[in-house]
């Protein structure tokens, strides 16, 4: 509101300089960018990301299957890909690894090392794991609620980035205008400075 009032005030002010009017309009444009453009960009970005993630989540739910598995025995040695640094293992403790057997949706039998569903794991315990149609282990499908949260974060980030960009551009323009004013003032002072105070003098 103050920016809009500033633009209106500079329209007919006799002391108005061209740079003052430009600065007022730039401030008004930045305000519009922060209050209008940034929310629109954030909303559009969030909706597009949400549509993409929801489509990916739906495809994952169709391609991945929750199948029953049976504990065969505890796995020997550290799990594949475990951190070699003992300190790292203490900071992020790994779940007990077991050898399990399962049947894929296509009817093929598989056996492999997976994290235990319960502690301590006992041979013969049953649990469920996520696989693809051929029985290959895959991560859990993306939940629609989680996808919506990610989309919201993406939209918020896009809106904040747009607002920050508008404010940054405003500051750059104002800085350039200020330097231009100083240069003009220096030139004006260089022109009248030597004669300052001599008007009306007897000398």
Phi, psi and omega in degrees: 000316179296325178294316178298319177297324179295319177298315181295320182294325183282351185297319185233016180287126182294339179272002184292133171258161178300320180294329177295317180293319179297316180297321180295316180291324177296318178297321178294318178296320178295321178296318177297320179297321181286317186273335185243304186294316182299312177298322179295314179298316180297319180294314180297315180297317179298318180294320180292317179295320179297317179298319180294314182291322179295323177293319177295320179296320179295318178296321179295320179295329179281329185268339184252146187228142177266109185244152178286144177227159181235135177290127178265307180193163173295145179284146179266135178081178180292153179295152179301133178080008180292151181292137180281337181282123179300324179297322179294323179292327179289323181289326181232078183298138180270147174288154179301133180265141180226161170264123183235159177238142179208164178247127183286162176303333179276003177095355181280148180264143183221157175214137182192178181265128181220162174292144179289140178283329181225156177244133352277148179286142179235137178306134181098345177296144180251142176207182183237146179226161180264130176222168171272189185295335182265000178097002178286136181294135180222158176293165176298141178299152178292128179282141179303323180295319178294321178298320179295322178296314178299320179295320177298318178297318179297318178296319178297318179296320179295319178295315179295322178296319178296316178297317179296322179295318179298316180292323179295317177298320178299314181297321179295317179295315180298320179297318179294319179296321179296317177297323179295320177297318180296321179295318178295321179295320178296319179294318179296319180292323178296331181281323185251350184301314182299331182263009185295124176088359181270346182296128178081003180280158181284338184286000000 
